[in-house]
Amino acid sequence: MLKRLLILGGTGEASALVRILPPGVEATLSLAGRTSAPKAEPVPMRVGGFGGAEGLAAWIAANRITHVIDATHPFAARMGANAAEACTRTGTPLLAIRRPAWDPVQGDRWEEVATMEAAATALGPVPRRVFLTVGRQEIGAFAGAPRHTYVVRAVESVSLDVPHLTTIAARGPFAEADEAAFLRDQNIEILVSKNSGGPATYGKIAAARDLGVRVIMVARPPKPDVPSVTDVSGALVWLATP
């Protein structure tokens, strides 16, 4: 029986999954549309929101979707909640791919905070040179701390209402050695990061450890309690289950 799969993507896991789908699975990859020129993928793609849980449920029903995999970013809390509600409404099996979070190891200089606003506060009163790696949607939280000098690296232009901002256009992933060189060249004193987990962006964390750079680590938001696996291999096992 043909399985009609909706993959909620935007991550390396989603990109890897669409390349190794087993026979009998017809997939559509959905992207939030945060970048204007998403990478081409070997399956049909749709870009943009669904209109909340109700809109997603309607799309699932209209397109006769039989399975949904939530492979969104660990910080995409709203999409995760919408997927859980929509699949409950439609009775559609749902699986989440949730990569393990990073844990501090010996030598790390982490300060863990719960929100972006708390991260901005944790920078402290003394002006510092700060590397923000939190994504375009979240950097606005740092406008309330304009005394610092911010360095932002992104695929597309960013805007932050502070007097001292350097933006660098680049697309990852970045190797640890490159990250170490970047931190040194930019004279970074503090790195602000989401706890995204996974190997793709861990190079900056390892580089900060080696250089003794302080890290403010923003904890993941809560996600709904749904069946989950930690990687693409687990998702393939789930898809193979009758």
N, C-alpha and C positions, 0 to 999 in steps of 0.2 A: 504494500500500500504506500503510495506517495506521501511523504511528509512535507508539508508546506511550513517552512521555518522562517520566523522573523528574528533577526539578530539585531539587538539594540547595541550599536557599536561605538566607535571612536577610540578604541584602544588597540594595542598590539595583539591582544588575545583575539579580538574580533577579526582583525586582518589575517591572523594566522588560521583561524577556523574556516574562513570562507575558501581558503586554498586547499583544504584537505577534507572537505565534506564527503561523506560516503555516498555511494549510489543510492538513489531512491529519496534523496533530500533535495528539495527545490527551495532555495533561500533568497530572501531579500535582506539587504543590509541597510539599516536606518542610522543616519548620522544627524547630530543635533544642528549642524551648520555653523559651528564656531569659526571655521576657516572658509574662505571664499573659494579655494581651489583644492578640494579634498583629493587625496590620492586615489587613482583608479583601482577598482577591485574587480575580480572575475565573476561577480554576481550582480544582479540588478540592485541599484541603490536608490534610496529616497533620502532627501535632505530637508530638515526642518522639524518643528514640533508637530504633535498630533492633536493638540488641544486638550491636554490633561488626560486623566484616566478615562473619562467618558469618550473622548475622541479616539484614544488608542483602542478601547474596546470596540468601537464602531469600525475602525480600520481592520482589526483582527477578524471581525465577523464578515465584513465586506470582501475581504481577500481570502477567506476560507483558510486562515492560518491554523495549523494543527499543533504547533509547538513554538514556544518563545524562549530565546536565550538572552538574558540580560548580561551583556559583556561591556557595560558602560564603565566609566572611570569610578574608582572607589569614592570619589567626592560627588558623584552625580546622584545625590540623595533623592531629589524630586522625581527623576526618571525611574529610579528603583521602586519608589512607592507607587508611582502611576502604573508601572508594569505589574506589580503585585495585585493592585486593585482591578486592573483591566482583565487580567487572567482569571481572577476569582469570578468576575462578572460573567465572563464568557466560558468558563470551565476549561480553559486552555492550559495544558501543562507548561510550567515555567521553571527554568533553571537559571541560577545566577552563577557567573564565573567571578569569584572573589579571590584575587591573589593575596597572599599573606602580607601583612604590614611589616615594615622594617622595625627591628628592635635595636636599641643602642648596644654597642659593644665597647670593650675597653679602649679608651682613648677618645671616644666621642665626647663632645662638649654640647650636649643637647639640653634645651629647655623645652619641655612639651607643654603646649597650650591647646585650648579647646576651640578657639575661633580665630579668624583673621584679625578681628578687632583686638583680641588679647595679644596676638603676635605683634601688632603695631605698638601696643603699650609696652611689651616686653623689650622693645628696642632700647628703652631707657631714655633719660633726659640728655645725655651727652651725644652730640652729633657723631654719627658713624657712617661708614660707607657700606651699604647694604645691597646684597644680591637677592632680588625677589624672584623666586621660581614658583609662583603660586597660580599662574594663569591670568589671562586678561580679565576674566569676570570678577576676580577677587582683589585686584590691586587697588581698587578704590578705597579699601579699608585703611590704606596707609596715607591717604591725603590728610588725615588728622595728626600726622607726625611729620611736618614739613621740614624739620630741622636736619633730617638725615639726607644723605646723598644716595639715591637709588639707582641701581643698575638692573635693567630688565632685558632679557633675551627672549625674542619671540619670532615666530614665522611672519606675523603681520604686525603692523604698527599698533602701539598701545598709547593710551593717554592717562596721565596721572597729574592731578593738579598740585604739583609741588615745584618749588623753584629749582631743585637740583635733581635732574633725571637724565640718565643716559640710556638710550635704547639701542640694542644691537640685534640686527636681523640675522637669524641662524635657525637651522632645522636640525634637530637631533636624530638619532642618539649621539651622545658625546662620551668618548672614552675617558677613563679616570685620569690618564696623563694629560689629556686636553683640558679637562676640568681643573686640574691642579694649575696648569699654565694660565688658564683664564682667571682663576682666583688671585694668583700672584700678579698678573698683569693689571688687573683692575683694582688691586689693593683692597680686596674685600675683607671686611672685619666681621660681618655677620651674614650668614646665609639663612634665608627664610624659605622653608619648603613644606609642602603638603606631605603627609605620610602616604605616598602613593603605593609603595611597595614595588616588588619586582626588580629585575636587573636593568631594565632599559634606562632608568634615570638615576641609578644608584651611584654612578661614577662621581657625581658632585658630593655625595655624602662621604664616600671614601676619601675623596680629595680633601674635604674639609677636615676630616679626622687627621690625616697625615700632616696638614699644615697648621693644625691647632686652631682652626677657625670655629667660632661659636655658631651653633645651629639652633634656630628656633623652629621646632617641628610642630606643625598643626595636625591635631588628631583627626581621624576620619569621623564623619557624621554617622549616626546610626542608620542602618538599612533594615528593611522588613525581613522577618523570619520566613525565608523561603528555602526550598532545596538548593544547595549550592555545592560547587566543586572549586578547587583551587587553580585549575589549569585547563587548557584545551583538551588534553587527553581525557580528563574526566567528563568533559562535555561530549566527546565522541562516544564514550561508553553509554552515556545517558541517551544519546540519539539512537544508538543501536538497540536499546531496550524496546521490545515490542509494545 
